[in-house]
Amino acid sequence: MKAFIFDLDGVITDSAEYHYLAWRALGEELSIPFDREFNETLKGVSRTESLERILRLGGREKDFSTEEKERLATKKNEHYVSLIKNITPDDVLPGIEAFLSELKQAGYKIGMASASKNALMVTRQLGLLDAFDHIVDAATVAQSKPHPEVFLKAAEALGVEPKACIGVEDAVAGVEAIHAAGMFAVGIGDPAVLTEANIVFTDTTGLTLDNVLTHI
């Protein structure tokens, strides 16, 4: 193994909560209430597909033109961006900074494969921009997770074969994308949910090089 490729939301920082709050506000505006359980189905999914899922939930998928849907998605993102302006280095999840340092010292390439178009901004606010050799976000890919494009692009940018990469994800769609790319999948979260991952840690404190490599 030569590289680790991380998702952002729910792995590096818990900006997933801000996504939930912004989507919930839009849902309420459209009279489509949803709970955290439904929100789990949006994790790792593109903004456009998330909106489609919310509209289908409310039976309103045919009520809006393509242009109107774009405006709704933009409105959600503007709300999300206003929320994440409060993110600081204190919002890096436990153990992540130590793990990134350990990987760098051991000579591994480090990439990011995020479904967020705001990945660069968030990573900068977290003070971690220099920790990554390359960041691929949703703005630079045509296909969203579970399609493997974002992970394959990250591997290509790092100059590493996919089979020599380890992907780290907290979402089912992300784990599917990692496997579709031909990589080893590390899941962060509930083992009962991330059943397709090769190894699952309940939270980021379990991420150490030894803990991962002993399962490969």
TIVEXLO-456050 format. One record per residue: x, y, z of N, C-alpha, C in turn; residue in one letter. Coordinates in steps of 0.02 Angstrom, whole numbers, padded with zeros to 5 digits, always signed. Example, Ala and Ser with C-alpha at 12.3 -4.5 7.8 and 13.67 -1.06 7.14 Angstrom:
+00660-00284+00390+00615-00225+00390+00660-00165+00390A
+00642-00112+00354+00684-00053+00357+00645+00002+00394S
//
This chain:
+00041-00059+00000+00000+00000+00000+00044+00063+00000M
+00024+00111-00041+00065+00171-00049+00028+00236-00035K
-00039+00233-00030-00076+00295-00021-00140+00285+00019A
-00159+00337+00055-00223+00339+00090-00264+00396+00060F
-00328+00382+00044-00372+00433+00016-00433+00440+00061I
-00443+00499+00087-00495+00512+00137-00555+00548+00108F
-00614+00529+00132-00673+00571+00125-00664+00630+00173D
-00703+00683+00165-00699+00740+00210-00752+00738+00264L
-00815+00742+00243-00871+00745+00291-00878+00681+00331D
-00872+00686+00396-00880+00627+00439-00817+00588+00450G
-00763+00607+00416-00699+00572+00423-00645+00620+00449V
-00637+00677+00416-00589+00727+00436-00621+00776+00486I
-00683+00795+00472-00721+00838+00516-00795+00820+00510T
-00834+00839+00560-00905+00821+00559-00948+00876+00528D
-00929+00897+00468-00970+00947+00433-01035+00917+00408S
-01042+00851+00415-01104+00818+00396-01163+00848+00435A
-01151+00869+00496-01205+00899+00536-01230+00964+00504E
-01184+01002+00475-01204+01064+00442-01243+01050+00378Y
-01224+00997+00343-01263+00976+00284-01335+00959+00305H
-01341+00922+00359-01407+00902+00384-01449+00964+00401Y
-01421+01011+00436-01458+01070+00456-01480+01111+00395L
-01437+01116+00345-01454+01155+00285-01506+01119+00243A
-01501+01053+00236-01552+01015+00199-01619+01016+00236W
-01616+01009+00301-01678+01009+00340-01716+01075+00333R
-01678+01130+00334-01709+01196+00326-01743+01202+00258A
-01710+01177+00206-01740+01179+00139-01801+01134+00136L
-01795+01074+00167-01852+01028+00168-01913+01059+00202G
-01902+01093+00258-01957+01125+00293-01989+01179+00250E
-01947+01215+00214-01973+01267+00169-02017+01238+00115E
-02001+01176+00093-02039+01142+00041-02094+01098+00069L
-02104+01101+00135-02153+01059+00170-02137+00985+00162S
-02071+00969+00163-02048+00900+00161-02005+00887+00223I
-02036+00872+00279-01997+00859+00339-01961+00791+00334P
-01901+00787+00362-01867+00722+00365-01823+00720+00427F
-01805+00660+00447-01768+00651+00510-01696+00631+00496D
-01658+00620+00550-01588+00602+00542-01578+00534+00509R
-01627+00490+00518-01622+00423+00486-01623+00431+00410E
-01669+00472+00384-01671+00485+00312-01607+00521+00290F
-01583+00566+00332-01523+00603+00315-01463+00557+00304N
-01462+00499+00337-01407+00451+00327-01403+00430+00254E
-01460+00429+00218-01460+00408+00148-01430+00461+00102T
-01418+00521+00129-01389+00575+00089-01314+00579+00096L
-01286+00544+00145-01214+00548+00158-01174+00520+00099K
-01125+00558+00079-01082+00536+00024-01112+00545-00044G
-01173+00574-00047-01209+00582-00110-01204+00654-00133V
-01203+00666-00198-01196+00733-00225-01254+00778-00205S
-01243+00843-00210-01295+00892-00194-01357+00882-00237R
-01347+00871-00302-01403+00863-00348-01444+00801-00331T
-01410+00745-00319-01445+00683-00303-01478+00687-00235E
-01447+00722-00187-01478+00731-00121-01544+00768-00128S
-01545+00821-00168-01606+00858-00179-01660+00814-00210L
-01640+00774-00260-01688+00729-00293-01719+00680-00242E
-01678+00654-00197-01702+00607-00147-01752+00640-00099R
-01737+00703-00081-01782+00739-00036-01849+00753-00072I
-01845+00773-00135-01906+00787-00173-01948+00723-00182L
-01914+00667-00194-01950+00603-00201-01984+00584-00136R
-01949+00598-00080-01978+00584-00014-02044+00620-00005L
-02048+00682-00029-02108+00722-00021-02156+00716-00080G
-02139+00673-00128-02182+00664-00187-02184+00726-00230G
-02130+00764-00231-02129+00828-00267-02074+00830-00321R
-02051+00772-00342-01995+00770-00390-02013+00800-00457E
-02079+00805-00473-02100+00832-00538-02127+00903-00533K
-02121+00932-00474-02149+00999-00463-02102+01055-00484D
-02039+01038-00500-01990+01091-00514-01953+01078-00579F
-01938+01132-00615-01898+01126-00676-01825+01115-00657S
-01784+01099-00706-01713+01089-00693-01682+01153-00665T
-01702+01210-00693-01675+01275-00669-01696+01288-00596E
-01759+01272-00580-01783+01282-00512-01746+01236-00463E
-01732+01175-00484-01695+01129-00441-01624+01154-00429K
-01595+01183-00481-01528+01211-00473-01528+01268-00423E
-01581+01309-00424-01587+01365-00377-01596+01339-00306R
-01635+01285-00299-01645+01256-00232-01580+01228-00204L
-01542+01193-00247-01478+01164-00226-01429+01219-00208A
-01430+01274-00246-01386+01331-00232-01405+01363-00165T
-01471+01369-00154-01494+01399-00091-01471+01358-00031K
-01476+01291-00037-01452+01247+00017-01378+01258+00028K
-01339+01262-00027-01267+01268-00020-01248+01335+00012N
-01284+01388-00005-01269+01453+00025-01281+01451+00101E
-01334+01416+00121-01348+01408+00192-01292+01367+00225H
-01273+01313+00192-01219+01270+00218-01154+01309+00226Y
-01136+01348+00174-01074+01388+00176-01076+01438+00234V
-01134+01467+00246-01140+01515+00302-01129+01480+00369S
-01150+01417+00373-01142+01378+00435-01069+01357+00446L
-01036+01336+00392-00968+01310+00400-00915+01365+00407I
-00936+01427+00401-00888+01482+00413-00863+01481+00484K
-00900+01446+00527-00880+01442+00597-00831+01385+00611N
-00815+01344+00560-00769+01288+00569-00698+01313+00583I
-00664+01282+00631-00595+01299+00649-00555+01235+00656T
-00489+01240+00667-00449+01179+00679-00474+01137+00738P
-00512+01168+00783-00540+01130+00839-00592+01079+00816D
-00616+01085+00754-00667+01041+00728-00640+00979+00692D
-00573+00973+00690-00543+00912+00662-00562+00854+00709V
-00584+00799+00681-00606+00742+00723-00546+00712+00762L
-00560+00683+00820-00508+00656+00864-00463+00605+00828P
-00398+00613+00836-00350+00564+00809-00330+00577+00737G
-00366+00620+00701-00352+00630+00630-00284+00664+00618I
-00270+00716+00655-00206+00752+00645-00147+00706+00658E
-00152+00666+00711-00098+00620+00728-00090+00567+00674A
-00146+00542+00648-00144+00491+00596-00114+00519+00531F
-00134+00579+00512-00106+00610+00451-00030+00620+00459L
-00009+00640+00518+00063+00649+00530+00100+00583+00526S
+00069+00531+00554+00099+00464+00554+00108+00440+00481E
+00056+00450+00441+00059+00429+00370+00114+00466+00332L
+00118+00532+00344+00167+00572+00309+00238+00550+00328K
+00249+00538+00392+00315+00517+00415+00334+00448+00388Q
+00283+00407+00376+00295+00340+00350+00302+00339+00274A
+00293+00397+00243+00304+00402+00171+00244+00388+00127G
+00185+00385+00155+00125+00373+00115+00102+00437+00081Y
+00075+00430+00021+00041+00485-00013-00028+00494+00021K
-00051+00555+00026-00115+00569+00060-00159+00611+00014I
-00219+00584+00000-00265+00620-00043-00333+00627-00011G
-00375+00667-00043-00444+00675-00020-00491+00666-00080M
-00546+00629-00068-00596+00618-00120-00664+00637-00088A
-00685+00698-00099-00744+00724-00065-00803+00735-00112S
-00864+00723-00086-00925+00737-00123-00945+00810-00116A
-00907+00847-00077-00922+00918-00065-00884+00963-00113S
-00920+01013-00140-00887+01062-00182-00849+01114-00141K
-00859+01110-00075-00826+01158-00030-00766+01127+00006N
-00742+01070-00018-00690+01033+00017-00626+01074+00029A
-00605+01111-00022-00544+01151-00014-00552+01204+00040L
-00609+01238+00039-00622+01290+00089-00624+01262+00160M
-00658+01206+00168-00664+01176+00234-00596+01151+00258V
-00558+01119+00214-00492+01093+00233-00445+01150+00253T
-00451+01206+00217-00410+01265+00234-00428+01292+00303R
-00494+01295+00317-00516+01321+00382-00495+01275+00439Q
-00489+01210+00424-00468+01162+00474-00392+01165+00487L
-00357+01201+00442-00284+01207+00449-00248+01145+00424G
-00280+01106+00380-00251+01042+00358-00232+01041+00284L
-00235+01098+00250-00222+01099+00178-00154+01068+00161L
-00103+01083+00201-00036+01058+00188-00028+00983+00203D
-00077+00954+00237-00073+00882+00255-00089+00838+00195A
-00121+00866+00144-00143+00826+00086-00101+00842+00024F
-00081+00788-00010-00043+00796-00072-00088+00817-00129D
-00151+00797-00126-00199+00817-00178-00270+00810-00152H
-00314+00856-00173-00384+00854-00153-00427+00854-00216I
-00471+00804-00221-00520+00801-00275-00588+00811-00244V
-00625+00861-00269-00692+00872-00241-00745+00866-00296D
-00808+00875-00277-00864+00864-00323-00863+00912-00383A
-00829+00968-00375-00827+01017-00429-00786+00993-00489A
-00745+00942-00478-00699+00920-00531-00715+00852-00560T
-00772+00823-00540-00791+00757-00566-00861+00759-00596V
-00873+00714-00644-00939+00711-00677-00986+00664-00640A
-00959+00611-00610-01000+00560-00577-00991+00564-00501Q
-01047+00560-00465-01043+00562-00392-01040+00491-00363S
-01018+00486-00301-01018+00422-00266-01089+00394-00266K
-01098+00329-00274-01050+00273-00270-01007+00259-00332P
-01012+00303-00384-00967+00295-00440-00895+00307-00416H
-00847+00269-00441-00778+00274-00415-00737+00332-00441P
-00764+00374-00485-00724+00425-00519-00682+00468-00471E
-00712+00491-00417-00676+00537-00373-00616+00503-00340V
-00622+00439-00324-00565+00402-00295-00513+00386-00348F
-00536+00370-00408-00488+00355-00462-00449+00417-00481L
-00482+00475-00482-00447+00537-00498-00395+00554-00445K
-00413+00541-00382-00366+00554-00328-00304+00510-00334A
-00315+00446-00348-00259+00399-00357-00214+00420-00415A
-00246+00441-00470-00208+00462-00529-00166+00524-00512E
-00196+00571-00477-00160+00633-00459-00102+00618-00411A
-00109+00567-00370-00056+00547-00323-00003+00505-00357L
-00019+00480-00418+00029+00437-00454+00034+00368-00426G
-00023+00343-00398-00024+00277-00366-00079+00234-00397V
-00063+00170-00410-00113+00124-00436-00170+00116-00385E
-00233+00112-00408-00289+00105-00361-00282+00046-00313P
-00254-00010-00336-00247-00069-00293-00198-00057-00236K
-00158-00003-00241-00110+00013-00189-00135+00070-00144A
-00201+00084-00149-00232+00138-00110-00280+00111-00058C
-00284+00145-00002-00332+00131+00050-00380+00190+00055I
-00445+00178+00047-00494+00231+00052-00526+00231+00122G
-00540+00290+00148-00570+00297+00214-00636+00336+00208V
-00691+00305+00227-00758+00333+00217-00803+00321+00276E
-00855+00364+00282-00905+00353+00335-00974+00337+00306D
-00979+00337+00239-01044+00328+00206-01045+00264+00164A
-01104+00234+00160-01112+00173+00119-01093+00187+00047V
-01117+00243+00020-01102+00260-00050-01027+00268-00060A
-00993+00295-00010-00921+00304-00015-00883+00239-00014G
-00904+00193+00029-00873+00126+00032-00882+00090-00035V
-00942+00096-00063-00955+00066-00129-00909+00096-00182E
-00898+00161-00178-00854+00195-00226-00781+00170-00219A
-00759+00161-00157-00691+00136-00144-00682+00067-00176I
-00730+00023-00163-00725-00045-00191-00729-00045-00267H
-00773-00002-00294-00780+00003-00367-00715+00027-00399A
-00676+00065-00360-00611+00090-00385-00556+00037-00378A
-00572-00019-00345-00523-00072-00335-00477-00061-00276G
-00501-00022-00227-00460-00005-00169-00484-00042-00107M
-00442-00041-00055-00459-00069+00011-00500-00017+00048F
-00556-00038+00079-00603+00009+00109-00601+00007+00186A
-00586+00065+00216-00590+00074+00288-00653+00115+00303V
-00697+00089+00345-00757+00124+00363-00752+00156+00432G
-00783+00214+00440-00787+00248+00505-00861+00254+00522I
-00883+00218+00575-00953+00221+00593-00979+00156+00620G
-01041+00141+00604-01076+00082+00630-01061+00021+00586D
-01031-00031+00613-01015-00091+00574-01078-00123+00544P
-01135-00114+00576-01198-00143+00551-01222-00107+00488A
-01198-00045+00479-01217-00006+00420-01164-00012+00365V
-01101-00008+00384-01046-00010+00336-01022-00081+00326L
-01068-00124+00308-01055-00196+00303-01007-00214+00246T
-01002-00171+00196-00959-00187+00139-00886-00166+00149E
-00872-00128+00202-00803-00106+00214-00760-00165+00235A
-00696-00163+00218-00650-00217+00236-00635-00217+00311N
-00636-00157+00341-00626-00149+00412-00665-00087+00434I
-00694-00089+00493-00733-00032+00518-00709-00012+00587V
-00698+00053+00597-00684+00081+00663-00746+00122+00682F
-00767+00116+00744-00828+00152+00764-00817+00228+00764T
-00755+00250+00773-00741+00321+00768-00668+00330+00747D
-00648+00392+00736-00582+00406+00708-00524+00394+00756T
-00539+00385+00820-00484+00372+00867-00451+00304+00855T
-00484+00260+00818-00456+00195+00803-00407+00195+00745G
-00402+00251+00711-00360+00256+00652-00286+00264+00670L
-00250+00209+00664-00177+00210+00668-00151+00166+00611T
-00090+00177+00591-00062+00137+00536-00062+00063+00553L
-00042+00046+00613-00041-00025+00634-00111-00055+00632D
-00160-00019+00657-00228-00045+00660-00255-00060+00591N
-00237-00019+00542-00261-00030+00474-00221-00086+00440V
-00156-00083+00442-00114-00131+00405-00122-00203+00430L
-00139-00212+00494-00147-00280+00519-00208-00315+00488T
-00251-00278+00456-00312-00307+00426-00306-00315+00350H
-00249-00298+00323-00240-00304+00250-00205-00370+00233I
//
